[in-house]
Amino acid sequence: GSIARHCLKQLEVLDIVEKDPKG
């Protein structure tokens, strides 16, 4: 449900941050 979606979103954000760190 929405929890899994939230986790995926978090992972996506972390992945983006890892590739393009902003501090």
C-alpha distances in whole Angstrom, upper triangle without the diagonal:
4,6,6,7,9,10,11,13,15,16,17,19,20,21,23,25,26,27,29,29,30,32
4,5,5,6,9,10,10,12,14,15,16,18,20,21,22,24,26,26,27,27,29
4,5,5,6,9,10,11,12,14,15,16,18,20,21,22,24,25,26,26,27
4,5,5,6,9,10,11,12,14,15,16,18,20,21,23,24,25,26,27
4,5,5,6,9,10,10,12,14,15,16,18,20,21,22,23,24,26
4,5,5,6,9,10,11,12,14,15,16,18,20,21,21,22,23
4,5,5,6,9,10,10,12,14,15,16,18,20,20,21,22
4,5,5,6,9,10,10,12,14,15,16,18,19,20,22
4,5,5,6,9,10,11,12,14,15,16,17,18,20
4,5,5,6,9,10,10,12,14,15,15,16,17
4,5,5,6,9,10,10,12,14,14,16,17
4,5,5,6,9,10,11,12,13,15,17
4,5,5,6,9,10,10,11,12,14
4,5,5,6,9,10,9,11,13
4,5,5,6,8,10,12,14
4,5,5,6,8,10,12
4,5,5,5,7,9
4,6,6,9,10
4,6,10,12
4,6,9
4,6
4
